Amino acid sequence: MKRLGFVSHISKRGRLIVKAETIPKLFSEVYDKEQKPIGKIIDILGPVSSPFVAVKPYDKADLEKFKEAELFLK
């Protein structure tokens, strides 16, 4: 598994905003540290040198557990 980055914050629309270490492909599946799929990348934001990605979670029931969480790509 390749580290995507850490969750910076949760948007008003329920998206996880992640400070990415590299620029991933759009619509890539995102996983938590237990290798469970949690959502898909729907947007890439900011400059190339310091990108953020917006992740649309599959389940919006308990988003608070992802605050500052480390997320991964396969």
BELKA-V460600 format. One record per residue. RES is the residue in one letter. PHI is phi in degrees with one decimal (NA if undefined). Layout:
BEGIN
{{RES/PHI} {RES/PHI}}
END
This chain:
BEGIN
{{M/NA} {K/-109.3} {R/-71.1} {L/-82.5} {G/153.5} {F/-113.0} {V/-68.4} {S/-82.8} {H/-165.5} {I/-112.2} {S/-75.3} {K/-63.5} {R/-88.4} {G/82.5} {R/-95.6} {L/-88.4} {I/-97.9} {V/-114.2} {K/-78.4} {A/-82.1} {E/-84.2} {T/-139.2} {I/-91.3} {P/-86.3} {K/-78.8} {L/-60.7} {F/67.3} {S/-69.9} {E/-79.1} {V/-114.1} {Y/-124.9} {D/-88.3} {K/-68.2} {E/-91.0} {Q/65.4} {K/-93.8} {P/-67.4} {I/-117.7} {G/172.3} {K/-129.2} {I/-74.4} {I/-113.5} {D/-159.2} {I/-120.4} {L/-123.2} {G/83.3} {P/-75.0} {V/-60.2} {S/-74.4} {S/-148.8} {P/-77.8} {F/-119.8} {V/-126.6} {A/-101.7} {V/-111.0} {K/-89.5} {P/-72.8} {Y/-69.6} {D/-128.9} {K/-94.1} {A/-64.1} {D/-133.0} {L/-70.6} {E/-59.4} {K/-68.0} {F/-93.0} {K/-58.5} {E/63.4} {A/-75.7} {E/-88.9} {L/-119.2} {F/-134.5} {L/-119.6} {K/-98.4}}
END
